[in-house]
Amino acid sequence: MRWGVVVFPGSNDDQDTLWAIEQVLGEPVVRLWHKDADLHGVDVVVLPGGFSYGDYLRCGAMARFSPIMDKVIEFAGRGGLVWGICNGFQVLCEAGLLPGALVRNRDRRFVCAMSYVRVEDNDTPFTRLCRRGEVLRIPIKHGEGCYVADATTLELLERNRQVLLRYVDANGRATSEANPNGSLDNIAGIVNESRNVFGLMPHPEHAVEKWMGSDDGLKFFQSVLAAQRNPGTTDRTAVAPGH
Amino acid sequence: MNWENMVRPVDEYHAIEHGLTPEEFERLCGALGRAPNLVELGVVSVMWSEHCSYKSSRVHLRKLPSTGPRVLQGPGENAGVIDIGDGLAVAFKIESHNHPSYVEPYQGAATGVGGILRDVFTMGARPIAILDSLRFGSFDHPRTRYLVDGVVAGIGGYGNCVGVPTVGGETYFDAGYNANILVNAFTLGVLPANRIFRARAAGVGNPVMYVGSKTGRDGIHGASLLASAEFRGEAEEKRPTVQVGDPFTEKLLLEACLELMEEDVIVAIQDMGAAGLTSSSVEMAARGHTGIWLDLDQVPTRARGMTPYEILLSESQERMLLVARAGCEDRVRDIFAKWDLEAVVVGQVTDDGLFRASYAGREVACLPIALLTDEAPVYERPARPPSDLDVRQQLRLDRIPQPQDWNEVLLRLLDSPNLASKAWIYRQYDCLVRGNTVVGPGSDAAVLRIKGTDKGLVLSVDCNSRYCLQDPYVGAVIAVAEAARNVVCAGGEPIGVTDCLNFGSPEKPEVMWQFVEAIQGIRDACLALQLPVVSGNVSFYNETEGHSIPPTPTIAMVGLLQPVRAFTTQWFKSEGDVIALLGQTREELGASEYLAVIHGQVAGVPPWIDLAVERKVQEVCLRAIREGLLASAHDVSEGGLAVALAECCVTHPEAPLGAVVELPASMRIDALLFGESQSRIVVSLKRRNWPRLRDLAQQLGVPCAMLGEVRGRRLVVHPWIDLECATLREVWANALPRRMEMAESRGEDRTQ
């Protein structure tokens, strides 16, 4: 399958996402320039982390209006897989592809740290190789990662099993101390109702090599690959490699 | 002022206003054969400022060793460059942004990071790591929390947005910095060894091009004035002289420059840093022995009606000046346009050896390049030791009572902001972006991999300014030795140094003496450890209301680690591992953290150091790591052996491991536990590796003692210390957050 990574001016983790896909996963990947109104036939689009356009206005607010985003929205509408990481998640919320918003962290400070997230649902192309309840070690690094949404939206997210990841402690408990940014209900990642658009604040592309700290992030990449090869329903018994 | 008045000759009064001495003004008029006009005076005043001319330090800096088989570029360029083999090189430098950060902590620190990044990518290197060395006042001082908060946010705000990881650093708190903090930023980049870009103008007729942000009125005389005179408590009024950073534009500039550098269009390139357009153009011409002509009407400006004086002296950020090959102007414009940046021809390389600038069709400045650079004033200022040095260096140990409760002493030391966890600070920095970080902040040194190779880079920055205050020579020797030791503890072989020399006013003989002694110390240590100093920065006038800061010669060390997977960290790894100490403990407490925290004294001389011994200890550790013998290695520094052991227990990123050790009571217990004897490393290893380590140490004549083993969840130093690791960790981890959060309930600190 062909992966595409969008490069906005100010994207930073584009390099790392490309590395994960190309060097670690060994899959073909193309850079999609923000001024380009063409997805070049990719099967999955990744919006990487960084500070698109400097994020001086509101995170993701400018990137949403770049020429490539019209194509991404169209692609998502046709059921194409779209995956936003950190700033990419913020862009997806600004673009209306995912509900809710990401605002300043609870303590108003940027936070870079290893975090634990619990996989809440594996019935998506992004998490199908994870076990439900599995705890992953993946770093976070953001200043505006506090997920907020109105009560109705939160209720819908829960009812439709759209919350895919929650911040937890090492033992898998979603406590307030384990919540690094004040996100409502410890939400770290969500999927849209059609389950083809995924956004998360943690950085799986920074957890792809065990000797450098963790390779838990690989599971999302491998899930997407598996989903592409076998688009059937999730194998709920699947146990992710590496654990 | 009407700009036309600026081309009239000025007198001595104006010159003194610009920071020149009457003698310097006389010299200037003599060399020109006339009085300069105001524009020219502005140019001369910045080029002759301490910051740009190094007039007080130049004669001494020459003593530092700067050559070696790996050195591709020594001091004198935007950054030093060292060969790391297989066609690759690293460019690095450290620089201060002290006064701006005191005046406006967020922007001061942010633009400090921006400036050092440009210095490195100007060389053609992709920046891959930032380190910061910070010095703040005591937490008792009302401005400290505000400054810590702003500086840390500023470093993070800039580095995070540009997408270069901040992977390490150091932070100290001392009342000596209450009114003059230090913000020293280091950047390292990687480049092909045969593609180094330099700032040497060449090729008469080649176009001089201006790229990046427009020129505004911000920061006029910023670096040159702020950094070249002492404060008189007017921090607030000087805020307009601090520049404002735009990391997004920097990111675009970085990408555009690196893309341009892949083609053969650039002859020379230099960052517009301190003294902006003036220093970048003058220095490029000076290095290339050419002249340079600037058409100021072409310079993109942000504000209307900017005078030639303002255009030449603005320190607006995120700007570069480059000399392109004639005929390549469009290629430069195209690449910058791709990144939505301007690139404009603003002048030409000439052969007349002059700096000339035109405005509105009229020549507004005409000065010999040599007069602005090589022939700028150089001073060998008088130096003499402070009269109370002998008194300060005295320490009567028999008058220092030994405490009863050693557990309490250890906890109080771990609660000292100087020894406590700095996670509150470094959690605000992205230490991961670009995916090379093998070991981030929180160990002795940072380790980065270089993709596509099996090489790793090991980075550390160090200085104990209390040692330097008590004896600047020994303090500087220790700064170099410890920075190298930290690199060795991570498995790296030290290969190069950059230094940031922060001192008070060079016009005071006592400060000059500290400076000269420190240079000698760096020189001797670098010679002994065979390390070249390839770049650096001098920051004088770190004074407020007549008080100098403690002398602070910050040393940043770069090491090479191959294969990178052989890296080592400081924390204990497994139950049952043997704990051993390399090096010898002496009965010495002078200038220690223990003496300061527990007894409220800064007295005595720094620990004894013998560079031959230091070298051997480092060699044993490095060989042991290369042979795969060690599970952990940790330098023993401030707080001594007990604090080092506690750190080995609590710094494990997941689960702290305990230790049970026994120390022979061969001296005063406080010196044994908390003395800061140099050239010591705590290591842990599998029991089966112990005989080999002992043999290695014996071969090189390095003392090596088994202290105990990694065991349980308590730190037991028999028979004096017995504490839960959880307790140690809590005290150590909360010391900074507790003090910083006190500020948040006191709103007045944040609005100062």
Interface residues (C-beta under 8 A of the other chain):
Chain A: P9 G10 N12 D13 Q15 D16 W19 A20 Q23 G49 G50 F51 Y53 G54 D55 Y56 R109 F110 V111 C112 A113 M114 P139 K141 G143 A170 H203 E205 H206 W211 M212
Chain B: A153 G156 G157 N160 C161 V162 G163 D246 P247 F248 T249 K251 L252 W339 D340 Y426 R427 Q428 Y429 D430 C431 L432 V433 R434 G435 T437 V438 R449 K451 R565 P653 E654
